[in-house]
């Protein structure tokens, strides 16, 4: 995933704007990687919850 894709993904998965995510990433690239990991975890949790509600 490119840096810009990570920024968009993190913004879409949170209540933050693309610009605010970009500013955070500009300060420290590790922050962007962490936000992507959190977004992945939230997406995974959402899928699990949806699967459980369907069963």
PDB file of N, CA, C and O in Angstrom, chain B, residues numbered from 101:
ATOM      1  N   UNK B 101       0.854  -1.175   0.000  1.00  0.00           N
ATOM      2  CA  UNK B 101       0.000   0.000   0.000  1.00  0.00           C
ATOM      3  C   UNK B 101       0.899   1.238   0.000  1.00  0.00           C
ATOM      4  O   UNK B 101       1.855   1.316   0.771  1.00  0.00           O
ATOM      5  N   UNK B 102       0.594   2.184  -0.851  1.00  0.00           N
ATOM      6  CA  UNK B 102       1.387   3.408  -0.890  1.00  0.00           C
ATOM      7  C   UNK B 102       1.070   4.279   0.330  1.00  0.00           C
ATOM      8  O   UNK B 102       0.100   4.039   1.049  1.00  0.00           O
ATOM      9  N   UNK B 103       1.896   5.276   0.540  1.00  0.00           N
ATOM     10  CA  UNK B 103       1.678   6.185   1.667  1.00  0.00           C
ATOM     11  C   UNK B 103       0.321   6.875   1.547  1.00  0.00           C
ATOM     12  O   UNK B 103      -0.410   6.996   2.529  1.00  0.00           O
ATOM     13  N   UNK B 104      -0.005   7.320   0.352  1.00  0.00           N
ATOM     14  CA  UNK B 104      -1.276   8.020   0.142  1.00  0.00           C
ATOM     15  C   UNK B 104      -2.460   7.082   0.363  1.00  0.00           C
ATOM     16  O   UNK B 104      -3.485   7.493   0.908  1.00  0.00           O
ATOM     17  N   UNK B 105      -2.324   5.829  -0.055  1.00  0.00           N
ATOM     18  CA  UNK B 105      -3.391   4.851   0.185  1.00  0.00           C
ATOM     19  C   UNK B 105      -3.578   4.609   1.687  1.00  0.00           C
ATOM     20  O   UNK B 105      -4.703   4.489   2.171  1.00  0.00           O
ATOM     21  N   UNK B 106      -2.468   4.538   2.410  1.00  0.00           N
ATOM     22  CA  UNK B 106      -2.544   4.361   3.863  1.00  0.00           C
ATOM     23  C   UNK B 106      -3.266   5.544   4.513  1.00  0.00           C
ATOM     24  O   UNK B 106      -4.094   5.365   5.406  1.00  0.00           O
ATOM     25  N   UNK B 107      -2.941   6.746   4.052  1.00  0.00           N
ATOM     26  CA  UNK B 107      -3.560   7.950   4.610  1.00  0.00           C
ATOM     27  C   UNK B 107      -5.062   7.924   4.362  1.00  0.00           C
ATOM     28  O   UNK B 107      -5.845   8.194   5.272  1.00  0.00           O
ATOM     29  N   UNK B 108      -5.463   7.607   3.159  1.00  0.00           N
ATOM     30  CA  UNK B 108      -6.896   7.550   2.827  1.00  0.00           C
ATOM     31  C   UNK B 108      -7.605   6.448   3.616  1.00  0.00           C
ATOM     32  O   UNK B 108      -8.709   6.651   4.122  1.00  0.00           O
ATOM     33  N   UNK B 109      -6.973   5.299   3.716  1.00  0.00           N
ATOM     34  CA  UNK B 109      -7.547   4.167   4.455  1.00  0.00           C
ATOM     35  C   UNK B 109      -7.738   4.531   5.926  1.00  0.00           C
ATOM     36  O   UNK B 109      -8.794   4.272   6.503  1.00  0.00           O
ATOM     37  N   UNK B 110      -6.721   5.127   6.525  1.00  0.00           N
ATOM     38  CA  UNK B 110      -6.817   5.517   7.934  1.00  0.00           C
ATOM     39  C   UNK B 110      -7.901   6.569   8.139  1.00  0.00           C
ATOM     40  O   UNK B 110      -8.624   6.530   9.134  1.00  0.00           O
ATOM     41  N   UNK B 111      -8.016   7.502   7.211  1.00  0.00           N
ATOM     42  CA  UNK B 111      -9.039   8.546   7.322  1.00  0.00           C
ATOM     43  C   UNK B 111     -10.440   7.961   7.166  1.00  0.00           C
ATOM     44  O   UNK B 111     -11.356   8.334   7.899  1.00  0.00           O
ATOM     45  N   UNK B 112     -10.605   7.054   6.223  1.00  0.00           N
ATOM     46  CA  UNK B 112     -11.916   6.443   6.010  1.00  0.00           C
ATOM     47  C   UNK B 112     -12.343   5.596   7.202  1.00  0.00           C
ATOM     48  O   UNK B 112     -13.537   5.436   7.456  1.00  0.00           O
ATOM     49  N   UNK B 113     -11.383   5.059   7.927  1.00  0.00           N
ATOM     50  CA  UNK B 113     -11.674   4.179   9.054  1.00  0.00           C
ATOM     51  C   UNK B 113     -11.783   4.925  10.381  1.00  0.00           C
ATOM     52  O   UNK B 113     -11.971   4.312  11.432  1.00  0.00           O
ATOM     53  N   UNK B 114     -11.664   6.236  10.327  1.00  0.00           N
ATOM     54  CA  UNK B 114     -11.712   7.020  11.559  1.00  0.00           C
ATOM     55  C   UNK B 114     -12.575   8.253  11.340  1.00  0.00           C
ATOM     56  O   UNK B 114     -13.135   8.456  10.263  1.00  0.00           O
ATOM     57  N   UNK B 115     -12.670   9.052  12.355  1.00  0.00           N
ATOM     58  CA  UNK B 115     -13.421  10.307  12.242  1.00  0.00           C
ATOM     59  C   UNK B 115     -12.510  11.479  11.877  1.00  0.00           C
ATOM     60  O   UNK B 115     -12.925  12.635  11.949  1.00  0.00           O
ATOM     61  N   UNK B 116     -11.272  11.182  11.488  1.00  0.00           N
ATOM     62  CA  UNK B 116     -10.297  12.215  11.151  1.00  0.00           C
ATOM     63  C   UNK B 116     -10.308  12.500   9.650  1.00  0.00           C
ATOM     64  O   UNK B 116     -10.632  11.628   8.843  1.00  0.00           O
ATOM     65  N   UNK B 117      -9.956  13.711   9.295  1.00  0.00           N
ATOM     66  CA  UNK B 117      -9.875  14.087   7.885  1.00  0.00           C
ATOM     67  C   UNK B 117      -8.565  13.582   7.288  1.00  0.00           C
ATOM     68  O   UNK B 117      -7.621  13.253   8.007  1.00  0.00           O
ATOM     69  N   UNK B 118      -8.528  13.529   5.972  1.00  0.00           N
ATOM     70  CA  UNK B 118      -7.304  13.131   5.282  1.00  0.00           C
ATOM     71  C   UNK B 118      -6.168  14.084   5.640  1.00  0.00           C
ATOM     72  O   UNK B 118      -5.035  13.649   5.842  1.00  0.00           O
ATOM     73  N   UNK B 119      -6.464  15.380   5.718  1.00  0.00           N
ATOM     74  CA  UNK B 119      -5.427  16.361   6.054  1.00  0.00           C
ATOM     75  C   UNK B 119      -4.857  16.133   7.447  1.00  0.00           C
ATOM     76  O   UNK B 119      -3.646  16.238   7.647  1.00  0.00           O
ATOM     77  N   UNK B 120      -5.720  15.820   8.414  1.00  0.00           N
ATOM     78  CA  UNK B 120      -5.206  15.602   9.771  1.00  0.00           C
ATOM     79  C   UNK B 120      -4.374  14.325   9.840  1.00  0.00           C
ATOM     80  O   UNK B 120      -3.361  14.286  10.539  1.00  0.00           O
ATOM     81  N   UNK B 121      -4.788  13.288   9.127  1.00  0.00           N
ATOM     82  CA  UNK B 121      -3.991  12.054   9.082  1.00  0.00           C
ATOM     83  C   UNK B 121      -2.650  12.336   8.418  1.00  0.00           C
ATOM     84  O   UNK B 121      -1.619  11.841   8.875  1.00  0.00           O
ATOM     85  N   UNK B 122      -2.649  13.115   7.356  1.00  0.00           N
ATOM     86  CA  UNK B 122      -1.405  13.461   6.660  1.00  0.00           C
ATOM     87  C   UNK B 122      -0.453  14.223   7.583  1.00  0.00           C
ATOM     88  O   UNK B 122       0.750  13.960   7.594  1.00  0.00           O
ATOM     89  N   UNK B 123      -0.998  15.172   8.362  1.00  0.00           N
ATOM     90  CA  UNK B 123      -0.142  15.934   9.300  1.00  0.00           C
ATOM     91  C   UNK B 123       0.465  15.011  10.350  1.00  0.00           C
ATOM     92  O   UNK B 123       1.637  15.153  10.697  1.00  0.00           O
ATOM     93  N   UNK B 124      -0.323  14.070  10.858  1.00  0.00           N
ATOM     94  CA  UNK B 124       0.188  13.116  11.847  1.00  0.00           C
ATOM     95  C   UNK B 124       1.287  12.265  11.222  1.00  0.00           C
ATOM     96  O   UNK B 124       2.328  12.036  11.838  1.00  0.00           O
ATOM     97  N   UNK B 125       1.055  11.801  10.002  1.00  0.00           N
ATOM     98  CA  UNK B 125       2.048  10.971   9.314  1.00  0.00           C
ATOM     99  C   UNK B 125       3.311  11.760   8.997  1.00  0.00           C
ATOM    100  O   UNK B 125       4.409  11.204   9.027  1.00  0.00           O
ATOM    101  N   UNK B 126       3.172  13.037   8.697  1.00  0.00           N
ATOM    102  CA  UNK B 126       4.345  13.870   8.416  1.00  0.00           C
ATOM    103  C   UNK B 126       5.253  13.984   9.631  1.00  0.00           C
ATOM    104  O   UNK B 126       6.474  14.062   9.496  1.00  0.00           O
ATOM    105  N   UNK B 127       4.658  13.993  10.814  1.00  0.00           N
ATOM    106  CA  UNK B 127       5.460  14.086  12.039  1.00  0.00           C
ATOM    107  C   UNK B 127       6.227  12.802  12.312  1.00  0.00           C
ATOM    108  O   UNK B 127       7.361  12.834  12.791  1.00  0.00           O
ATOM    109  N   UNK B 128       5.597  11.665  12.002  1.00  0.00           N
ATOM    110  CA  UNK B 128       6.238  10.386  12.292  1.00  0.00           C
ATOM    111  C   UNK B 128       5.553   9.303  11.459  1.00  0.00           C
ATOM    112  O   UNK B 128       4.366   9.030  11.640  1.00  0.00           O
ATOM    113  N   UNK B 129       6.296   8.697  10.561  1.00  0.00           N
ATOM    114  CA  UNK B 129       5.732   7.677   9.661  1.00  0.00           C
ATOM    115  C   UNK B 129       5.216   6.462  10.425  1.00  0.00           C
ATOM    116  O   UNK B 129       4.293   5.788   9.967  1.00  0.00           O
ATOM    117  N   UNK B 130       5.802   6.179  11.576  1.00  0.00           N
ATOM    118  CA  UNK B 130       5.331   5.048  12.383  1.00  0.00           C
ATOM    119  C   UNK B 130       3.897   5.274  12.853  1.00  0.00           C
ATOM    120  O   UNK B 130       3.142   4.317  13.027  1.00  0.00           O
ATOM    121  N   UNK B 131       3.521   6.532  13.057  1.00  0.00           N
ATOM    122  CA  UNK B 131       2.132   6.831  13.439  1.00  0.00           C
ATOM    123  C   UNK B 131       1.167   6.366  12.358  1.00  0.00           C
ATOM    124  O   UNK B 131       0.105   5.823  12.663  1.00  0.00           O
ATOM    125  N   UNK B 132       1.528   6.576  11.108  1.00  0.00           N
ATOM    126  CA  UNK B 132       0.669   6.159  10.002  1.00  0.00           C
ATOM    127  C   UNK B 132       0.531   4.648   9.981  1.00  0.00           C
ATOM    128  O   UNK B 132      -0.570   4.127   9.803  1.00  0.00           O
ATOM    129  N   UNK B 133       1.635   3.941  10.159  1.00  0.00           N
ATOM    130  CA  UNK B 133       1.585   2.482  10.196  1.00  0.00           C
ATOM    131  C   UNK B 133       0.701   1.990  11.341  1.00  0.00           C
ATOM    132  O   UNK B 133      -0.044   1.023  11.185  1.00  0.00           O
ATOM    133  N   UNK B 134       0.786   2.649  12.473  1.00  0.00           N
ATOM    134  CA  UNK B 134      -0.043   2.282  13.617  1.00  0.00           C
ATOM    135  C   UNK B 134      -1.521   2.535  13.328  1.00  0.00           C
ATOM    136  O   UNK B 134      -2.370   1.718  13.687  1.00  0.00           O
ATOM    137  N   UNK B 135      -1.833   3.649  12.688  1.00  0.00           N
ATOM    138  CA  UNK B 135      -3.228   3.947  12.350  1.00  0.00           C
ATOM    139  C   UNK B 135      -3.789   2.919  11.376  1.00  0.00           C
ATOM    140  O   UNK B 135      -4.966   2.569  11.457  1.00  0.00           O
ATOM    141  N   UNK B 136      -2.955   2.432  10.455  1.00  0.00           N
ATOM    142  CA  UNK B 136      -3.392   1.396   9.513  1.00  0.00           C
ATOM    143  C   UNK B 136      -3.668   0.095  10.268  1.00  0.00           C
ATOM    144  O   UNK B 136      -4.651  -0.590   9.987  1.00  0.00           O
ATOM    145  N   UNK B 137      -2.798  -0.247  11.226  1.00  0.00           N
ATOM    146  CA  UNK B 137      -3.017  -1.460  12.019  1.00  0.00           C
ATOM    147  C   UNK B 137      -4.310  -1.366  12.828  1.00  0.00           C
ATOM    148  O   UNK B 137      -5.049  -2.345  12.935  1.00  0.00           O
ATOM    149  N   UNK B 138      -4.577  -0.216  13.384  1.00  0.00           N
ATOM    150  CA  UNK B 138      -5.812  -0.014  14.145  1.00  0.00           C
ATOM    151  C   UNK B 138      -7.020  -0.135  13.212  1.00  0.00           C
ATOM    152  O   UNK B 138      -8.013  -0.772  13.563  1.00  0.00           O
ATOM    153  N   UNK B 139      -6.937   0.466  12.043  1.00  0.00           N
ATOM    154  CA  UNK B 139      -8.039   0.384  11.079  1.00  0.00           C
ATOM    155  C   UNK B 139      -8.276  -1.063  10.660  1.00  0.00           C
ATOM    156  O   UNK B 139      -9.423  -1.487  10.522  1.00  0.00           O
ATOM    157  N   UNK B 140      -7.197  -1.825  10.455  1.00  0.00           N
ATOM    158  CA  UNK B 140      -7.336  -3.242  10.116  1.00  0.00           C
ATOM    159  C   UNK B 140      -8.036  -3.996  11.243  1.00  0.00           C
ATOM    160  O   UNK B 140      -8.913  -4.823  10.994  1.00  0.00           O
ATOM    161  N   UNK B 141      -7.647  -3.710  12.473  1.00  0.00           N
ATOM    162  CA  UNK B 141      -8.259  -4.373  13.626  1.00  0.00           C
ATOM    163  C   UNK B 141      -9.730  -4.041  13.758  1.00  0.00           C
ATOM    164  O   UNK B 141     -10.538  -4.913  14.077  1.00  0.00           O
ATOM    165  N   UNK B 142     -10.085  -2.791  13.517  1.00  0.00           N
ATOM    166  CA  UNK B 142     -11.494  -2.390  13.592  1.00  0.00           C
ATOM    167  C   UNK B 142     -12.314  -3.063  12.494  1.00  0.00           C
ATOM    168  O   UNK B 142     -13.448  -3.480  12.729  1.00  0.00           O
ATOM    169  N   UNK B 143     -11.746  -3.167  11.305  1.00  0.00           N
ATOM    170  CA  UNK B 143     -12.442  -3.821  10.200  1.00  0.00           C
ATOM    171  C   UNK B 143     -12.645  -5.304  10.511  1.00  0.00           C
ATOM    172  O   UNK B 143     -13.714  -5.858  10.255  1.00  0.00           O
ATOM    173  N   UNK B 144     -11.629  -5.929  11.055  1.00  0.00           N
ATOM    174  CA  UNK B 144     -11.727  -7.346  11.412  1.00  0.00           C
ATOM    175  C   UNK B 144     -12.773  -7.567  12.506  1.00  0.00           C
ATOM    176  O   UNK B 144     -13.562  -8.510  12.436  1.00  0.00           O
ATOM    177  N   UNK B 145     -12.776  -6.709  13.499  1.00  0.00           N
ATOM    178  CA  UNK B 145     -13.746  -6.806  14.583  1.00  0.00           C
ATOM    179  C   UNK B 145     -15.170  -6.622  14.049  1.00  0.00           C
ATOM    180  O   UNK B 145     -16.084  -7.338  14.457  1.00  0.00           O
ATOM    181  N   UNK B 146     -15.355  -5.674  13.149  1.00  0.00           N
ATOM    182  CA  UNK B 146     -16.660  -5.418  12.558  1.00  0.00           C
ATOM    183  C   UNK B 146     -17.149  -6.647  11.789  1.00  0.00           C
ATOM    184  O   UNK B 146     -18.320  -7.015  11.886  1.00  0.00           O
ATOM    185  N   UNK B 147     -16.262  -7.277  11.031  1.00  0.00           N
ATOM    186  CA  UNK B 147     -16.644  -8.477  10.296  1.00  0.00           C
ATOM    187  C   UNK B 147     -17.041  -9.606  11.237  1.00  0.00           C
ATOM    188  O   UNK B 147     -18.017 -10.312  10.984  1.00  0.00           O
ATOM    189  N   UNK B 148     -16.291  -9.780  12.321  1.00  0.00           N
ATOM    190  CA  UNK B 148     -16.627 -10.825  13.299  1.00  0.00           C
ATOM    191  C   UNK B 148     -17.987 -10.570  13.922  1.00  0.00           C
ATOM    192  O   UNK B 148     -18.790 -11.491  14.074  1.00  0.00           O
ATOM    193  N   UNK B 149     -18.245  -9.319  14.284  1.00  0.00           N
ATOM    194  CA  UNK B 149     -19.529  -8.981  14.898  1.00  0.00           C
ATOM    195  C   UNK B 149     -20.674  -9.214  13.924  1.00  0.00           C
ATOM    196  O   UNK B 149     -21.729  -9.712  14.315  1.00  0.00           O
ATOM    197  N   UNK B 150     -20.479  -8.865  12.678  1.00  0.00           N
ATOM    198  CA  UNK B 150     -21.523  -9.082  11.670  1.00  0.00           C
ATOM    199  C   UNK B 150     -21.769 -10.574  11.454  1.00  0.00           C
ATOM    200  O   UNK B 150     -22.914 -11.000  11.301  1.00  0.00           O
ATOM    201  N   UNK B 151     -20.708 -11.359  11.442  1.00  0.00           N
ATOM    202  CA  UNK B 151     -20.841 -12.807  11.256  1.00  0.00           C
ATOM    203  C   UNK B 151     -21.605 -13.411  12.434  1.00  0.00           C
ATOM    204  O   UNK B 151     -22.460 -14.275  12.240  1.00  0.00           O
ATOM    205  N   UNK B 152     -21.306 -12.967  13.631  1.00  0.00           N
ATOM    206  CA  UNK B 152     -21.977 -13.496  14.824  1.00  0.00           C
ATOM    207  C   UNK B 152     -23.460 -13.108  14.830  1.00  0.00           C
ATOM    208  O   UNK B 152     -24.308 -13.885  15.268  1.00  0.00           O
ATOM    209  N   UNK B 153     -23.758 -11.926  14.352  1.00  0.00           N
ATOM    210  CA  UNK B 153     -25.162 -11.493  14.360  1.00  0.00           C
ATOM    211  C   UNK B 153     -25.969 -12.224  13.291  1.00  0.00           C
ATOM    212  O   UNK B 153     -27.194 -12.305  13.388  1.00  0.00           O
ATOM    213  N   UNK B 154     -25.300 -12.752  12.282  1.00  0.00           N
ATOM    214  CA  UNK B 154     -26.001 -13.472  11.221  1.00  0.00           C
ATOM    215  C   UNK B 154     -26.247 -14.932  11.587  1.00  0.00           C
ATOM    216  O   UNK B 154     -27.099 -15.586  10.986  1.00  0.00           O
ATOM    217  N   UNK B 155     -25.512 -15.444  12.562  1.00  0.00           N
ATOM    218  CA  UNK B 155     -25.667 -16.864  12.919  1.00  0.00           C
ATOM    219  C   UNK B 155     -26.718 -17.092  13.953  1.00  0.00           C
ATOM    220  O   UNK B 155     -26.958 -18.233  14.348  1.00  0.00           O
TER     221      UNK B 155
END
